Amino acid sequence: MGKTNVSTNLICGLALSLAAAAQASRIKDVAKLEGLSDTQIIGYGLVVGLKGTGDGARTQFTTQSVVNMLRNTGIEVPRERIQVRNVAAVMVTSKLSPYMKRGSTLDVTVSSIGDAKSLEGGTLLMSPLQATDGEIYALAQGALSVGGINKEGPQGKSSFTKNHTLVGEIPNGAIIQKEAPGGLISSEDLRISLANPDFSSAVAMAKSINANFKKPVAEAKDPVTVNVSVPEEYKAKRMEFIAEVENLDFLVSTIARVVLNEKTGTVIAGGNVSISEVAVSQGSITIQVKDNQQAQVSNTAVPNGGTTTNTASSQNEDLKVDEPKAEMKVMPSSSNVADLAKSLNSLGVSPRDIISIFQAIKRAGALNAELVVM
């Protein structure tokens, strides 16, 4: 019972830590200005210098890529004469932040797309990275940093693998060739988009901006977007205006939600979760079967005057059924997670039982929150 209480206290303590009163958040932490979104870029490349852990002969596009690369350098080699065990075909991905200038560097992620065993120790050859518009925005190249180990014994009979070795990183591995398009500076008004759409949050943000500048410069257009007109006195200093707006605080309104992970027994509840008064009865039955083997020894006389020892075994089963007395408790109405955690903790049940209790309370109509099961 003590172990159960420890687990329950841990889960309920985690929920309690999230139950603090709602606090104001900065606009920059929960929303983004239109024109400041990242641009996803992607490219195809080759990783060389692998120690026999590259793509096999069945990965034909790797061999063809090597042939094309050598041809571009003026070297003609028959395709059937090329062995690519030290080369792997990869996809290179990164994100280009707005207003990053040409010549700046980006971190890139390199992932195998063939049947390579490991990218450890490899070097990415120059790979162009493009966006959905087909334009090349960066060039990536460099030595991979792979957070893992993949070793094989003689003739591949034994192996040792730690972490994932088919994905690597190249810090500052790409150089920007072209700046990402952005419309923030050229636009007359600002458009602020909430990360989590909500009518109340959008209105609260607009009210906070208007209160700060003491004039109606902001208007909530929908649950996501707030339009902000730049005042006349800030026309010549838009950056100062943006900096002031994004650091304003407002009260973010969120949906009451309880998240349950049945795989790990984790329960997470938001700070505005409440329940109505409800009666809960929780009990379980434990059945234990124990096998007892007993040896029986007997002596049998033989004609020569000796004896023969015979050993036989018999099996007995002990069946034990333990059914604790189920106790019904009334959980009082609560308006916050702190009270809810105390009520659940008083039941003395395991985290997985708490998940079942939450589901039952929701079905009973006493849980005033959205229930999400992962």
Kinemage of the C-alpha trace (Angstrom):
@kinemage 1
@onewidth
@group {chain A} dominant
@subgroup {mainchain}
@vectorlist {calphas} color= white
{ca met a 1} P 0.000 0.000 0.000
{ca gly a 2} L 2.917 2.297 0.739
{ca lys a 3} L 4.267 1.937 -2.799
{ca thr a 4} L 0.865 2.766 -4.212
{ca asn a 5} L 0.645 5.906 -2.126
{ca val a 6} L 4.098 7.019 -3.284
{ca ser a 7} L 3.084 6.613 -6.939
{ca thr a 8} L -0.217 8.343 -6.367
{ca asn a 9} L 1.451 11.206 -4.541
{ca leu a 10} L 3.903 11.591 -7.409
{ca ile a 11} L 1.169 11.802 -10.045
{ca cys a 12} L -1.060 14.053 -7.996
{ca gly a 13} L 1.943 16.178 -7.029
{ca leu a 14} L 2.693 16.689 -10.712
{ca ala a 15} L -0.880 17.757 -11.309
{ca leu a 16} L -0.665 20.029 -8.267
{ca ser a 17} L 2.431 21.723 -9.682
{ca leu a 18} L 0.358 22.681 -12.730
{ca ala a 19} L -2.512 23.945 -10.643
{ca ala a 20} L -1.155 27.396 -9.925
{ca ala a 21} L -3.496 30.234 -10.638
{ca ala a 22} L -3.585 31.406 -14.227
{ca gln a 23} L -0.832 33.916 -14.872
{ca ala a 24} L -0.442 36.494 -17.575
{ca ser a 25} L 1.788 35.549 -20.508
{ca arg a 26} L 3.791 37.703 -22.876
{ca ile a 27} L 2.449 38.002 -26.398
{ca lys a 28} L 5.744 36.759 -27.857
{ca asp a 29} L 5.482 33.534 -25.812
{ca val a 30} L 2.022 32.463 -27.036
{ca ala a 31} L 1.700 34.154 -30.441
{ca lys a 32} L 3.694 35.079 -33.529
{ca leu a 33} L 3.778 38.055 -35.805
{ca glu a 34} L 2.783 37.286 -39.371
{ca gly a 35} L 5.950 37.147 -41.456
{ca leu a 36} L 8.055 35.653 -38.680
{ca ser a 37} L 7.321 31.994 -39.406
{ca asp a 38} L 10.166 29.633 -40.267
{ca thr a 39} L 10.708 28.251 -43.766
{ca gln a 40} L 11.293 24.495 -44.037
{ca ile a 41} L 14.087 23.547 -46.419
{ca ile a 42} L 15.162 20.108 -47.616
{ca gly a 43} L 17.771 18.513 -49.854
{ca tyr a 44} L 19.302 15.226 -50.999
{ca gly a 45} L 22.952 14.399 -50.381
{ca leu a 46} L 25.652 11.805 -49.942
{ca val a 47} L 27.553 10.957 -46.760
{ca val a 48} L 31.031 9.575 -47.431
{ca gly a 49} L 33.857 8.236 -45.279
{ca leu a 50} L 31.851 5.489 -43.598
{ca lys a 51} L 33.645 2.380 -42.393
{ca gly a 52} L 31.756 -0.222 -44.385
{ca thr a 53} L 28.410 0.811 -42.869
{ca gly a 54} L 26.993 2.599 -45.914
{ca asp a 55} L 24.307 1.537 -48.376
{ca gly a 56} L 24.411 -1.903 -49.967
{ca ala a 57} L 24.299 -2.837 -53.623
{ca arg a 58} L 20.493 -3.040 -53.534
{ca thr a 59} L 20.259 0.727 -52.941
{ca gln a 60} L 20.726 1.565 -56.599
{ca phe a 61} L 20.043 5.299 -56.319
{ca thr a 62} L 23.138 5.658 -54.108
{ca thr a 63} L 25.330 4.066 -56.764
{ca gln a 64} L 23.774 6.255 -59.467
{ca ser a 65} L 24.345 9.359 -57.321
{ca val a 66} L 28.030 8.486 -56.958
{ca val a 67} L 28.309 7.988 -60.733
{ca asn a 68} L 26.681 11.381 -61.373
{ca met a 69} L 28.894 13.113 -58.824
{ca leu a 70} L 32.085 11.694 -60.315
{ca arg a 71} L 30.910 12.598 -63.821
{ca asn a 72} L 30.426 16.209 -62.716
{ca thr a 73} L 34.069 16.281 -61.607
{ca gly a 74} L 35.217 14.922 -64.989
{ca ile a 75} L 35.676 11.286 -63.933
{ca glu a 76} L 33.900 8.523 -65.876
{ca val a 77} L 33.548 5.227 -64.000
{ca pro a 78} L 31.307 2.335 -65.115
{ca arg a 79} L 28.386 1.916 -62.748
{ca glu a 80} L 29.040 -1.784 -62.204
{ca arg a 81} L 32.588 -1.068 -61.014
{ca ile a 82} L 31.510 1.103 -58.074
{ca gln a 83} L 31.198 -0.249 -54.538
{ca val a 84} L 29.297 2.051 -52.191
{ca arg a 85} L 29.723 0.443 -48.767
{ca asn a 86} L 31.433 3.625 -47.567
{ca val a 87} L 28.709 5.930 -48.953
{ca ala a 88} L 25.120 6.511 -47.796
{ca ala a 89} L 22.277 8.433 -49.409
{ca val a 90} L 20.634 10.880 -47.008
{ca met a 91} L 18.000 13.583 -46.767
{ca val a 92} L 19.128 16.891 -45.283
{ca thr a 93} L 16.593 19.082 -43.471
{ca ser a 94} L 16.656 22.424 -41.682
{ca lys a 95} L 14.571 25.499 -40.851
{ca leu a 96} L 15.329 28.967 -42.146
{ca ser a 97} L 14.283 31.716 -39.761
{ca pro a 98} L 13.013 34.978 -41.267
{ca tyr a 99} L 15.400 37.878 -41.745
{ca met a 100} L 18.503 35.700 -41.437
{ca lys a 101} L 21.000 37.262 -43.811
{ca arg a 102} L 23.015 35.692 -46.579
{ca gly a 103} L 26.184 34.152 -45.178
{ca ser a 104} L 24.626 33.174 -41.846
{ca thr a 105} L 24.746 29.519 -40.821
{ca leu a 106} L 22.088 26.958 -39.928
{ca asp a 107} L 22.087 23.653 -38.076
{ca val a 108} L 21.077 20.730 -40.292
{ca thr a 109} L 19.769 17.228 -39.652
{ca val a 110} L 20.991 14.359 -41.839
{ca ser a 111} L 18.903 11.149 -42.084
{ca ser a 112} L 19.624 7.929 -43.972
{ca ile a 113} L 17.133 6.879 -46.664
{ca gly a 114} L 18.880 3.692 -47.835
{ca asp a 115} L 19.920 0.508 -46.045
{ca ala a 116} L 22.999 1.929 -44.332
{ca lys a 117} L 23.840 0.506 -40.895
{ca ser a 118} L 25.353 3.666 -39.427
{ca leu a 119} L 26.346 7.225 -40.350
{ca glu a 120} L 28.990 7.364 -37.637
{ca gly a 121} L 32.203 9.071 -38.762
{ca gly a 122} L 30.726 10.265 -42.070
{ca thr a 123} L 30.996 13.599 -43.879
{ca leu a 124} L 28.159 15.169 -45.841
{ca leu a 125} L 29.099 16.382 -49.306
{ca met a 126} L 27.760 19.724 -50.515
{ca ser a 127} L 23.964 19.512 -50.703
{ca pro a 128} L 21.640 22.297 -51.870
{ca leu a 129} L 18.602 22.918 -49.657
{ca gln a 130} L 15.424 24.233 -51.232
{ca ala a 131} L 11.932 25.255 -50.111
{ca thr a 132} L 8.548 24.428 -51.625
{ca asp a 133} L 8.997 27.178 -54.218
{ca gly a 134} L 11.966 25.290 -55.709
{ca glu a 135} L 14.460 28.036 -54.828
{ca ile a 136} L 17.781 27.070 -53.233
{ca tyr a 137} L 18.185 28.894 -49.918
{ca ala a 138} L 21.228 27.183 -48.374
{ca leu a 139} L 24.150 24.825 -49.051
{ca ala a 140} L 24.993 22.160 -46.453
{ca gln a 141} L 28.285 20.333 -45.952
{ca gly a 142} L 30.420 19.043 -43.089
{ca ala a 143} L 31.236 16.262 -40.641
{ca leu a 144} L 28.323 14.552 -38.923
{ca ser a 145} L 27.846 14.389 -35.195
{ca val a 146} L 26.047 11.103 -34.442
{ca gly a 147} L 24.925 10.551 -30.866
{ca gly a 148} L 25.335 6.797 -30.900
{ca ile a 149} L 27.646 3.811 -31.399
{ca asn a 150} L 27.237 0.875 -33.767
{ca lys a 151} L 29.934 -1.810 -33.653
{ca glu a 152} L 30.079 -5.287 -35.206
{ca gly a 153} L 32.273 -8.231 -34.353
{ca pro a 154} L 34.218 -10.382 -36.832
{ca gln a 155} L 32.118 -11.590 -39.779
{ca gly a 156} L 29.147 -9.723 -38.362
{ca lys a 157} L 28.333 -12.488 -35.857
{ca ser a 158} L 27.962 -10.075 -32.942
{ca ser a 159} L 27.049 -6.425 -32.757
{ca phe a 160} L 26.600 -3.626 -30.248
{ca thr a 161} L 24.359 -0.629 -30.825
{ca lys a 162} L 23.775 2.342 -28.534
{ca asn a 163} L 21.233 5.024 -29.413
{ca his a 164} L 20.270 5.778 -33.015
{ca thr a 165} L 23.098 5.989 -35.535
{ca leu a 166} L 21.173 6.629 -38.766
{ca val a 167} L 20.451 10.291 -37.986
{ca gly a 168} L 23.133 12.913 -37.380
{ca glu a 169} L 23.486 16.649 -36.855
{ca ile a 170} L 25.864 19.198 -38.362
{ca pro a 171} L 25.984 22.311 -36.164
{ca asn a 172} L 26.249 25.413 -38.354
{ca gly a 173} L 26.469 23.004 -41.282
{ca ala a 174} L 24.576 25.079 -43.857
{ca ile a 175} L 25.382 28.529 -45.248
{ca ile a 176} L 22.448 30.687 -46.313
{ca gln a 177} L 22.568 31.643 -49.994
{ca lys a 178} L 19.247 33.459 -50.175
{ca glu a 179} L 17.107 35.196 -47.562
{ca ala a 180} L 13.652 33.826 -46.809
{ca pro a 181} L 10.737 35.988 -47.928
{ca gly a 182} L 9.120 38.097 -45.191
{ca gly a 183} L 6.303 40.629 -45.289
{ca leu a 184} L 6.424 42.161 -41.816
{ca ile a 185} L 8.415 45.287 -42.636
{ca ser a 186} L 6.526 46.149 -45.819
{ca ser a 187} L 3.038 45.687 -44.378
{ca glu a 188} L 1.181 48.693 -42.991
{ca asp a 189} L -0.461 46.832 -40.107
{ca leu a 190} L 0.692 43.998 -37.889
{ca arg a 191} L -1.096 40.660 -37.744
{ca ile a 192} L -0.557 38.589 -34.605
{ca ser a 193} L -1.501 34.897 -34.651
{ca leu a 194} L -2.174 32.879 -31.498
{ca ala a 195} L -0.557 29.451 -31.232
{ca asn a 196} L -3.768 28.043 -29.669
{ca pro a 197} L -6.919 29.568 -31.179
{ca asp a 198} L -9.323 30.937 -28.582
{ca phe a 199} L -11.910 33.719 -28.688
{ca ser a 200} L -11.280 34.855 -25.112
{ca ser a 201} L -7.501 34.965 -25.565
{ca ala a 202} L -7.741 36.971 -28.794
{ca val a 203} L -10.037 39.556 -27.170
{ca ala a 204} L -7.839 39.736 -24.054
{ca met a 205} L -4.750 40.347 -26.204
{ca ala a 206} L -6.436 43.173 -28.115
{ca lys a 207} L -7.606 44.792 -24.874
{ca ser a 208} L -4.093 44.611 -23.411
{ca ile a 209} L -2.577 46.325 -26.472
{ca asn a 210} L -5.248 49.062 -26.497
{ca ala a 211} L -4.812 49.694 -22.774
{ca asn a 212} L -1.062 50.058 -23.159
{ca phe a 213} L -1.240 52.621 -25.993
{ca lys a 214} L -4.435 54.230 -24.642
{ca lys a 215} L -6.147 54.075 -28.035
{ca pro a 216} L -7.975 51.419 -30.107
{ca val a 217} L -5.065 50.232 -32.239
{ca ala a 218} L -5.814 46.478 -31.915
{ca glu a 219} L -8.844 44.439 -32.959
{ca ala a 220} L -9.508 40.700 -32.672
{ca lys a 221} L -10.555 39.474 -36.121
{ca asp a 222} L -11.054 35.788 -35.276
{ca pro a 223} L -9.941 33.273 -32.597
{ca val a 224} L -6.445 33.281 -34.090
{ca thr a 225} L -5.723 36.727 -35.497
{ca val a 226} L -5.404 40.156 -33.909
{ca asn a 227} L -4.828 43.118 -36.244
{ca val a 228} L -2.711 45.966 -34.868
{ca ser a 229} L -2.481 49.377 -36.566
{ca val a 230} L 0.793 51.187 -36.094
{ca pro a 231} L 0.115 54.597 -34.466
{ca glu a 232} L 1.281 57.677 -36.325
{ca glu a 233} L 3.938 58.444 -33.746
{ca tyr a 234} L 5.491 54.992 -34.297
{ca lys a 235} L 5.532 55.064 -38.120
{ca ala a 236} L 9.215 55.967 -38.164
{ca lys a 237} L 10.176 53.489 -35.423
{ca arg a 238} L 8.298 50.301 -36.178
{ca met a 239} L 10.886 48.074 -34.494
{ca glu a 240} L 10.388 49.849 -31.160
{ca phe a 241} L 6.623 49.476 -31.565
{ca ile a 242} L 6.896 45.731 -32.311
{ca ala a 243} L 9.224 45.199 -29.360
{ca glu a 244} L 6.802 46.959 -27.038
{ca val a 245} L 3.801 45.007 -28.327
{ca glu a 246} L 5.364 41.558 -28.097
{ca asn a 247} L 6.402 42.113 -24.481
{ca leu a 248} L 2.908 43.073 -23.288
{ca asp a 249} L 1.180 40.683 -20.889
{ca phe a 250} L -2.356 39.346 -21.166
{ca leu a 251} L -4.363 36.545 -19.570
{ca val a 252} L -4.398 33.456 -21.800
{ca ser a 253} L -7.644 31.496 -21.638
{ca thr a 254} L -7.295 27.736 -22.009
{ca ile a 255} L -9.719 24.829 -22.191
{ca ala a 256} L -9.996 22.724 -19.047
{ca arg a 257} L -8.305 19.470 -20.029
{ca val a 258} L -7.119 16.239 -18.383
{ca val a 259} L -4.569 14.154 -20.318
{ca leu a 260} L -4.243 10.447 -19.535
{ca asn a 261} L -1.443 8.192 -20.795
{ca glu a 262} L -2.536 4.605 -20.238
{ca lys a 263} L 0.815 3.229 -21.425
{ca thr a 264} L 2.809 4.885 -18.638
{ca gly a 265} L 0.084 5.567 -16.082
{ca thr a 266} L 0.634 9.327 -16.285
{ca val a 267} L -2.097 11.811 -15.398
{ca ile a 268} L -1.768 15.518 -16.230
{ca ala a 269} L -4.494 17.998 -15.327
{ca gly a 270} L -4.691 21.685 -16.184
{ca gly a 271} L -5.119 24.305 -13.515
{ca asn a 272} L -8.758 25.101 -14.373
{ca val a 273} L -10.089 21.527 -14.130
{ca ser a 274} L -13.036 21.098 -11.761
{ca ile a 275} L -15.391 18.305 -10.732
{ca ser a 276} L -18.874 18.174 -9.316
{ca glu a 277} L -19.670 16.180 -6.191
{ca val a 278} L -19.490 12.474 -6.979
{ca ala a 279} L -19.295 9.155 -5.076
{ca val a 280} L -16.449 6.763 -5.980
{ca ser a 281} L -16.018 3.116 -5.019
{ca gln a 282} L -12.773 1.399 -5.916
{ca gly a 283} L -11.744 -2.184 -5.237
{ca ser a 284} L -9.772 -5.027 -6.776
{ca ile a 285} L -9.495 -8.791 -6.538
{ca thr a 286} L -6.106 -10.534 -6.324
{ca ile a 287} L -5.884 -14.262 -7.145
{ca gln a 288} L -2.669 -16.156 -6.333
{ca val a 289} L -2.041 -19.800 -7.236
{ca lys a 290} L 0.901 -21.557 -5.619
{ca asp a 291} L 2.210 -24.955 -6.800
{ca asn a 292} L 3.515 -27.333 -4.104
{ca gln a 293} L 5.405 -30.401 -5.230
{ca gln a 294} L 5.906 -33.174 -2.619
{ca ala a 295} L 8.136 -36.188 -3.115
{ca gln a 296} L 6.883 -39.618 -1.939
{ca val a 297} L 9.508 -42.323 -1.307
{ca ser a 298} L 8.694 -46.069 -1.054
{ca asn a 299} L 10.844 -49.189 -0.752
{ca thr a 300} L 10.012 -52.384 -2.681
{ca ala a 301} L 11.546 -55.790 -1.825
{ca val a 302} L 13.322 -57.767 -4.599
{ca pro a 303} L 13.984 -61.556 -4.787
{ca asn a 304} L 17.732 -61.212 -4.007
{ca gly a 305} L 16.973 -59.830 -0.579
{ca gly a 306} L 17.559 -56.181 -1.488
{ca thr a 307} L 15.211 -53.287 -1.818
{ca thr a 308} L 14.423 -50.856 -4.573
{ca thr a 309} L 13.645 -47.240 -3.792
{ca asn a 310} L 10.802 -45.664 -5.771
{ca thr a 311} L 10.309 -41.922 -5.787
{ca ala a 312} L 7.098 -40.305 -6.950
{ca ser a 313} L 5.964 -36.704 -6.772
{ca ser a 314} L 2.515 -35.308 -6.174
{ca gln a 315} L 1.443 -31.761 -6.969
{ca asn a 316} L -0.849 -29.703 -4.795
{ca glu a 317} L -2.166 -26.276 -5.613
{ca asp a 318} L -2.924 -23.598 -3.051
{ca leu a 319} L -5.484 -21.086 -4.268
{ca lys a 320} L -5.694 -17.790 -2.454
{ca val a 321} L -8.233 -15.109 -3.290
{ca asp a 322} L -7.851 -11.692 -1.744
{ca glu a 323} L -10.742 -9.308 -2.206
{ca pro a 324} L -10.250 -6.088 -0.239
{ca lys a 325} L -13.330 -4.476 1.115
{ca ala a 326} L -14.389 -1.807 -1.357
{ca glu a 327} L -15.058 1.525 0.246
{ca met a 328} L -17.244 4.196 -1.270
{ca lys a 329} L -16.040 7.744 -0.748
{ca val a 330} L -17.685 10.975 -1.674
{ca met a 331} L -15.384 13.322 -3.569
{ca pro a 332} L -16.527 16.853 -2.827
{ca ser a 333} L -17.018 19.458 -5.504
{ca ser a 334} L -13.702 21.125 -6.346
{ca ser a 335} L -12.835 24.098 -8.487
{ca asn a 336} L -9.093 23.555 -8.956
{ca val a 337} L -6.496 20.841 -9.412
{ca ala a 338} L -5.178 21.221 -5.863
{ca asp a 339} L -8.487 20.075 -4.378
{ca leu a 340} L -8.867 17.433 -7.080
{ca ala a 341} L -5.406 15.998 -6.338
{ca lys a 342} L -6.183 15.815 -2.615
{ca ser a 343} L -9.466 14.039 -3.284
{ca leu a 344} L -7.871 11.429 -5.557
{ca asn a 345} L -4.933 10.960 -3.213
{ca ser a 346} L -7.326 10.238 -0.340
{ca leu a 347} L -8.620 7.195 -2.226
{ca gly a 348} L -5.218 5.490 -1.908
{ca val a 349} L -5.246 4.036 -5.430
{ca ser a 350} L -2.577 3.530 -8.069
{ca pro a 351} L -2.056 5.937 -10.996
{ca arg a 352} L -3.606 3.429 -13.418
{ca asp a 353} L -6.676 3.198 -11.173
{ca ile a 354} L -6.829 6.992 -11.187
{ca ile a 355} L -7.056 6.845 -14.995
{ca ser a 356} L -10.071 4.540 -14.741
{ca ile a 357} L -11.612 6.796 -12.090
{ca phe a 358} L -11.206 9.860 -14.317
{ca gln a 359} L -12.888 8.048 -17.202
{ca ala a 360} L -15.761 6.953 -14.973
{ca ile a 361} L -16.198 10.451 -13.516
{ca lys a 362} L -16.315 11.861 -17.048
{ca arg a 363} L -18.987 9.351 -18.059
{ca ala a 364} L -20.946 10.278 -14.950
{ca gly a 365} L -20.929 13.886 -16.111
{ca ala a 366} L -19.086 15.142 -13.028
{ca leu a 367} L -15.788 16.078 -14.719
{ca asn a 368} L -15.995 19.626 -16.053
{ca ala a 369} L -13.104 19.262 -18.491
{ca glu a 370} L -12.088 17.672 -21.766
{ca leu a 371} L -10.651 14.189 -21.308
{ca val a 372} L -7.759 13.240 -23.635
{ca val a 373} L -6.490 9.635 -23.670
{ca met a 374} L -3.083 9.104 -25.289
